[in-house]
Amino acid sequence: MENKDLYNAVWKRRAVRKYLEKHIEQDKIDALRRSISALNETSGLTMELIEDSDAFRSFKSFMFKNVRSVIAVKGKTDDPDLHEKCGYYGEQIVLEATSLGLGTCWVIAFTFNSKSPSLNVKNDETIVCGIPVGYGAEEMSEPAGIPDAPHRKTRSISEFLNGNTNVPEWVTSAVKAVQFAPTARNSQKTRFSYADGTVSAEISPGKTNMIDLGITKFHFELAAGGKFPPGSPSEFKKDQ
């Protein structure tokens, strides 16, 4: 899927916890699996889309209803960038699913049955997150252009930039896309700095924080055009 389609999905994505008892069409399953396979090859992750998983049928998952299909976001345990990669590449699948009219929700491993055999986690792998995917019980409205504000409470653009308001418009636009990025407990801990034409992203250490960093980096990149290397802090390289 092209970046412009993923970018458009940024403004539409919602966290969906209740799903219809409806199977995803095979063409959409195939499209998501093709993308997952390509991203796995690029990243070294081992993500899978699994149908009819029981991972969200335990007491841990009481907030979820009718979860039939799950994206297991996982990779090799010894990968030093595992958690950031899971956020970065997993969000690409989330946005593609959104573009296909499907609902999703980021869920960290200890809040569902991550030991379910249906998730196919091998001995040398760690499952970092599960992403339910399917048709939401409530329709996601199609936004008319880019909304002025996120659909939930968020930090201001100035807060993301540590109070720095003397930035070019492309940075402001990219941080606006970050405002719409899902993060654990809506904590939005990633901070960006701008000086002498350079943007850097940074977050405090922690596995969940690194997932969030990967997600927010991808949102920034979609809007700005360019690339962050893995790690924190990391310096953005804008496309020429």
C-alpha positions in Angstrom: 0.0 0.0 0.0 1.3 3.5 -0.9 2.4 5.9 1.8 -0.4 8.4 0.8 -3.0 5.8 1.7 -1.4 5.1 5.1 -1.1 8.9 5.7 -4.8 9.3 5.0 -5.5 6.5 7.4 -3.7 8.4 10.2 -6.7 10.7 10.6 -9.3 7.9 10.5 -7.9 5.3 12.8 -9.6 4.6 16.1 -9.0 2.1 18.9 -11.7 -0.6 18.5 -12.5 -3.0 21.3 -15.9 -4.4 20.2 -16.2 -6.2 16.9 -19.0 -7.7 14.8 -19.3 -11.4 14.4 -18.2 -11.1 10.8 -15.3 -12.7 9.0 -12.9 -10.4 7.1 -13.1 -11.0 3.3 -10.4 -13.2 1.9 -9.0 -10.4 -0.4 -8.4 -8.2 2.6 -6.8 -11.0 4.6 -4.6 -11.7 1.6 -3.6 -8.0 1.2 -2.7 -7.8 4.9 -0.7 -11.0 4.8 1.3 -9.8 1.7 2.2 -6.6 3.6 3.1 -8.4 6.7 5.4 -10.8 4.8 7.1 -7.8 3.1 7.6 -6.0 6.3 8.9 -9.1 8.0 11.5 -9.4 5.3 12.5 -5.8 5.7 12.6 -5.8 9.5 13.5 -9.3 10.6 10.2 -9.5 12.6 7.9 -12.5 12.5 4.5 -10.9 12.6 1.5 -13.0 11.6 -2.2 -12.5 10.9 -4.1 -15.3 12.6 -7.8 -16.0 12.1 -10.0 -17.5 14.8 -7.4 -17.0 17.5 -8.5 -17.6 21.1 -6.0 -15.1 22.5 -8.6 -12.5 23.4 -11.1 -14.9 25.1 -9.5 -15.0 28.5 -10.4 -13.0 31.6 -7.5 -10.7 30.9 -9.4 -9.5 27.8 -12.7 -8.5 29.4 -12.7 -5.2 27.6 -12.7 -6.8 24.2 -15.7 -8.5 22.4 -15.9 -10.8 19.4 -12.2 -10.7 18.5 -11.8 -13.3 15.8 -8.6 -12.2 14.0 -5.3 -11.1 15.6 -2.1 -9.7 14.3 0.7 -11.2 16.5 3.4 -8.6 16.6 6.5 -10.5 17.5 10.2 -11.1 16.6 13.4 -12.7 17.7 14.0 -12.3 21.4 17.6 -11.3 20.9 16.8 -8.4 18.6 18.1 -5.3 20.4 15.5 -3.1 18.6 12.6 -5.5 19.0 10.1 -3.3 20.7 10.8 -0.2 18.6 10.5 -2.3 15.4 7.2 -3.8 16.6 5.8 -0.4 17.1 7.2 1.0 13.8 6.2 -1.9 11.5 3.1 -2.9 13.4 1.6 0.6 12.9 2.1 0.2 9.2 -0.2 -2.8 9.3 -2.7 -1.0 11.6 -2.9 1.9 9.1 -3.3 -0.5 6.2 -6.1 -2.3 8.0 -7.8 1.1 8.6 -7.5 1.9 4.9 -9.3 -1.4 4.2 -12.2 -0.3 6.4 -11.2 -2.5 9.4 -10.9 -1.7 13.1 -7.8 -2.4 15.2 -6.4 -1.8 18.7 -2.9 -2.0 20.0 -2.7 -4.3 23.0 0.4 -5.1 25.0 1.2 -8.7 25.7 0.2 -9.1 29.3 -3.4 -7.9 28.8 -4.3 -10.9 26.6 -3.4 -14.6 26.5 0.0 -14.2 24.8 0.8 -17.9 25.5 -2.1 -19.1 23.3 -0.8 -21.8 20.9 -2.8 -20.1 18.2 -0.2 -17.2 18.1 2.6 -19.5 16.9 5.3 -18.0 19.1 8.5 -20.0 18.8 11.0 -20.6 21.5 13.4 -18.0 20.2 10.6 -15.4 19.8 8.9 -12.8 22.0 5.4 -11.6 21.3 5.3 -7.9 22.1 1.7 -6.9 21.2 -1.5 -8.3 19.8 -3.6 -6.3 17.4 -7.2 -7.4 17.1 -8.5 -6.7 13.6 -12.0 -6.9 12.2 -15.2 -4.9 11.7 -15.9 -2.6 14.6 -19.3 -2.7 16.2 -19.5 1.1 15.6 -18.7 2.5 12.2 -15.6 4.7 11.9 -16.6 7.9 10.3 -14.7 9.1 7.2 -13.1 12.5 8.0 -13.5 15.4 5.7 -9.9 16.3 5.2 -7.4 16.5 8.0 -9.2 17.2 11.4 -8.2 20.2 13.4 -7.8 18.1 16.6 -7.4 14.5 17.5 -10.5 12.4 18.5 -9.1 12.1 22.1 -7.2 14.2 24.5 -3.6 14.9 23.4 -0.6 17.0 24.2 -0.2 20.2 22.2 2.3 20.5 19.4 4.3 22.8 21.6 4.5 20.2 24.3 5.8 17.6 21.8 8.5 20.1 20.9 9.4 21.0 24.5 7.9 24.5 24.1 9.8 25.3 20.9 7.4 27.1 18.5 10.1 28.5 16.2 9.9 25.6 13.7 9.1 25.3 10.0 5.6 24.4 8.9 6.7 20.9 7.8 7.7 20.1 11.3 4.4 21.3 12.7 2.5 19.2 10.2 4.5 16.1 11.1 4.0 16.6 14.8 0.2 17.0 14.1 0.3 13.5 12.7 2.1 12.4 15.9 -0.8 13.7 17.9 -3.0 11.1 16.2 -0.5 8.2 17.0 -1.7 5.5 19.5 0.5 5.2 22.6 0.2 3.2 25.8 -2.4 4.8 28.1 -2.3 7.8 25.7 0.9 8.8 27.4 2.5 10.4 24.4 6.0 10.5 25.9 8.1 11.0 22.7 9.7 14.4 22.5 11.0 16.1 19.4 13.6 18.8 19.2 14.4 21.2 16.3 17.6 23.1 15.9 19.6 24.3 12.9 17.3 22.5 10.5 17.5 19.2 12.3 14.8 17.2 14.1 15.6 14.6 16.7 13.2 12.2 18.6 13.8 11.0 22.1 12.0 9.0 24.8 12.9 7.6 28.2 14.0 3.9 28.3 11.5 1.2 28.7 10.0 -1.6 26.5 6.5 0.0 26.2 8.1 3.4 25.6 10.1 1.9 22.7 6.9 0.6 21.1 5.4 4.0 21.4 8.6 5.6 19.9 8.4 3.3 16.9 4.7 4.2 16.3 5.3 7.9 16.6 8.4 7.9 14.4 6.4 6.3 11.7 3.6 8.9 11.9 6.2 11.7 11.7 7.9 10.1 8.7 4.6 9.7 6.8 3.9 13.4 7.2 7.4 14.8 6.7 8.9 12.4 4.2 12.2 11.0 5.5 13.6 8.5 8.0 14.6 8.1 11.6 17.3 5.5 12.5 16.4 3.1 15.4 17.2 4.2 18.9 16.7 7.1 21.2 17.7 9.8 20.6 17.7 9.6 16.9 18.1 12.3 14.2 15.6 12.6 11.3 16.9 12.6 7.8 14.5 14.3 5.5 14.0 13.2 1.9 15.5 15.6 -0.6 
